C-alpha cells in the first residue's frame, strides 16, 4: 500500500530524518517502524526489532538477540550473504 502524508511540520520531518540516520534506516522505513510501534503499543516482534537510539538501548537490543541466530553457514558465508542481498543505497561495513 502506498500512502501520501501532507502537511508534516518542519520540526517533525527533521526529527524523523535524524531518527532514520541514527538507526541507519531510510526515512520511509523509520516512518513505517514508528507507525507500527504506535499501533501495537510498542511491542516488537523479531521481524521488526530495531536498535534504539541510545548506546544502552543498543546494547540491550544486541543482548536480547544474542544466541538467537541459527544458521548452518559459517560467519564468512553469512557476511557474504549479507553483502549479496543488501541494497546498494549506502555503504555498510559488517567486518569484524
C-alpha positions in Angstrom: 0.0 0.0 0.0 1.2 3.5 -0.8 0.2 6.5 1.3 0.9 10.2 0.9 1.0 12.3 4.0 0.8 16.1 3.5 1.5 19.0 5.9 4.1 17.4 8.1 5.6 20.2 10.3 9.2 21.0 9.7 10.3 20.0 13.2 8.6 16.6 12.9 10.2 16.0 9.5 13.6 17.0 10.8 13.2 14.7 13.8 12.2 11.8 11.6 15.2 12.3 9.4 17.5 12.4 12.3 16.0 9.2 13.8 16.3 7.5 10.4 20.0 8.5 10.2 20.7 7.2 13.8 19.0 3.9 13.1 20.7 3.6 9.7 17.3 3.4 8.1 15.5 5.1 5.3 13.1 7.9 6.1 10.3 5.6 4.8 11.5 2.7 7.0 11.6 4.9 10.0 8.1 6.2 9.5 6.7 2.7 9.0 8.5 1.5 12.1 7.2 4.3 14.2 3.6 3.9 12.9 3.8 0.1 13.5 5.1 0.6 17.0 2.4 3.1 17.9 -0.3 0.8 16.6 1.0 -2.2 18.5 1.7 -0.5 21.8 5.4 -0.6 21.2 5.5 -4.4 21.3 8.1 -5.6 18.8 8.4 -9.0 17.2 11.8 -10.2 15.9 11.0 -9.1 12.3 10.5 -5.5 13.4 13.2 -5.3 16.1 15.4 -2.3 15.6 18.2 -0.8 17.6 17.1 2.1 19.7 18.8 5.5 19.7 20.9 5.3 22.9 24.0 3.1 23.4 22.3 1.4 26.4 19.3 0.6 24.3 21.6 -0.7 21.5 23.4 -2.9 24.0 20.1 -4.2 25.3 18.9 -5.0 21.8 22.1 -6.9 21.0 21.8 -8.8 24.3 18.2 -9.7 23.5 19.3 -11.1 20.1 22.4 -13.0 21.5 22.1 -16.7 20.9 19.0 -16.3 18.8 20.7 -16.6 15.4 20.6 -20.1 14.0 22.4 -20.9 10.8 24.2 -23.7 9.0 26.5 -21.2 7.3 29.9 -20.1 8.5 30.4 -16.5 9.7 32.2 -15.7 6.4 29.3 -17.1 4.4 26.8 -15.2 6.4 28.7 -11.9 5.8 28.9 -12.7 2.1 25.2 -13.4 2.0 24.5 -10.0 3.7 26.6 -8.2 1.2 24.9 -10.0 -1.6 21.4 -9.2 -0.6 21.8 -5.7 0.8 20.5 -2.7 -1.0 23.0 -0.6 -2.9 21.8 2.6 -1.3 24.6 3.1 1.2 27.9 1.5 2.2 27.7 -1.0 5.1 30.8 -2.5 6.8 29.9 -5.8 8.5 33.5 -6.9 9.0 34.8 -7.7 12.5 
